[in-house]
Amino acid sequence: MAATKPKPVDARSVEYKLMDGHYDRMLADFEAQIADAAATLRRAYEAMKAENTLQS
């Protein structure tokens, strides 16, 4: 199956989004998602570690 050609980039649209702060907001959202995922992984790791601890 052949690859499709990418659509041409509309420079004005990209420039508008850049000046409007659209990409800054997207970056902030991605950073928040990454921070949430990292916190979830840390909690899961701690829970697994606690579960594997021997208790008498």
QUISULWO-V356404 format. One record per residue. OMEGA is omega in radians with two decimals (999 if undefined). Layout:
BEGIN
omega: (OMEGA | OMEGA)
END
This chain:
BEGIN
omega: (-3.09 | 3.10 | 3.11 | 3.11 | 3.10 | 3.12 | 3.08 | -3.11 | 3.09 | -3.05 | -3.13 | 3.13 | 3.13 | 3.13 | 3.13 | -3.14 | 3.12 | -3.12 | -3.12 | -3.11 | -3.13 | -3.10 | 3.06 | 3.11 | 3.10 | 3.12 | 3.12 | 3.10 | 3.12 | 3.12 | 3.10 | 3.11 | 3.13 | 3.12 | 3.11 | 3.14 | 3.13 | 3.11 | 3.11 | 3.12 | 3.10 | 3.12 | 3.13 | 3.12 | 3.12 | 3.12 | 3.11 | 3.13 | 3.13 | -3.13 | -3.12 | 3.12 | 3.11 | 3.11 | -3.12 | 999)
END
